[in-house]
Amino acid sequence: MIGLISATAAGSAGCERVASAWPGRTRVYEGPVGDAVRRAFTECEQLVCFLATGAVVRLVAPLLADKASDPGIVCVDEGGRFAVSLVGGHGGGANELAHEIAELLGAAPVVTTATDSVGVPGLDTLGFPAEGDVAGVSRAMLDGEPVVLEAELAWPLPPLPALAPEGAHSIRVTDRAVEPAEREVVLRPPSLVVGVGASRGAPVDEVLGLVEEALRDAGLSARSVAELATVDAKAGEPGIVGAAERLGVPLVTYAAEELAKVDVPNPSDAPLAAVGTPSVAEAAALVRGGELLVPKRKSAAVPAMATCAVVRRAARGRLAVVGLGPGARDLLTPRAKDELRRASVLVGLDQYVDQIRDLLRPGTRVLESGLGAEEERARTAVAEARLGQAVALIGSGDAGVYAMASPALAEASDDIDVVGVPGVTAALAAGAILGAPLGHDHVSISLSDLHTPWEVIERRVRAAAEADIVVTFYNPRSRGRDWQLPKALTILADHREPTTPVGVVRNASRPDESSRVTTLSGLDPATVDMMTVVTVGNTATREIAGRMVTPRGYRWQEEPK
């Protein structure tokens, strides 16, 4: 919950604006400001104070205890010009909240956390626990001092600058229960799965005690537990549910039929008779693969009412296939920007890399190549992900449209995580410039016969022509391919009037963008190149006030006069 506090009419208006936008996330605190701040501080995870920063500093100073538990606090001036992350930038989420509040209010976010200011990821913001000298190692990275990465588990990490084979500071990635050394940060990846079985009515303390004992005896950290797993029949067992809650991890359940197919070292007749599978704890831990670190063991109670087993799942690399849009920075989606900053390895065409190089974090490894190396880039990106890296493979427009998603996914298998990030396509960007040419059924066809035989392309053009579908041509003409576009236009002309509107857009959304609306008979193919998108209307498309408009065909829509 986010507590909202103000002291004046202007501040109150800001509170109401945030509260109306986020009704389920916020609570407005009224009354004397000091009392409101104290109540919100104890009751909320975050605070937004429409007050001067000096006033907030004086009010919260006596309340601050520890940055790991203090709420994140954002100050907004009464003019709504700035959203200042004041306390708990990382641990309390104030940095992210400042950006959210700024976007909502049209303000400027003010974040002074050192790592955020220079684009270095905070070691306590990576999504899993960090122990040890977080401040000291972060400072070393900021100062360019060599930092050693000791990855016992190859877990996907964002780019970390100043990594070196030797240095006075270190980052260790491990699920083992080791204490951080001096000048060391230990990162706890979510690599452990604990399978749990329990008799009806098993106490939560017995289940939790067994899990903690099994981890401790195996030298494993409870902070690396990703989930508890069990059979569907035990999804509501209070002891198991309570143990997951107290560990702060999700409870995942599987059907008995699925668990029964898992090969385990210690099957038993008891669970087979009770829930339909010869193993619950081991099978639930192993069902998604991994290394069995702790075979099934029983709790010490008499009679024993709980069993558990621990598996280390292999680290899965992450491949994000990112569409950059048509070229304009403001058409690059926020999700795409996030993925670019998350990736430790970027793979892409050199000219596309140049478009977004300034968005990459320090330490990002860039693997770029030229035109014609698409399959090589796809193989490289997948190979890097299989090494446990966080990889971004970029393409223009939408990566799934005539771009890198197809070759990458053809190369990948289920041993890596793949995320698709959609982008604004050239057809959509061109359509927005031309007006509304895609208002009804439409199709995109590439006229390049480098990968598709012309006979296939021609058959598709004829089908679109006969079906009266709006057609957007990609790759319409190059110096070595100058006859395909005239041929395609001839096919369309057999089914459409010479006056059919045709939109021509070159370098959509880029500084040298140009566009025009002509007709099927008036288009000169010699004026078109590979940077151009050509959109041919259907028999209903009209030019209205210089714009292409394809009616939706609603009965109530009158024919333009």
Order of alpha helices (4+ residues) and beta strands (2+ residues): beta-alpha-beta-alpha-beta-alpha-beta-beta-alpha-beta-alpha-beta-alpha-beta-beta-beta-beta-alpha-beta-alpha-beta-alpha-alpha-alpha-beta-beta-beta-alpha-beta-alpha-beta-alpha-beta-alpha-beta-alpha-beta-beta-alpha-beta-alpha-beta-beta-beta-beta-beta
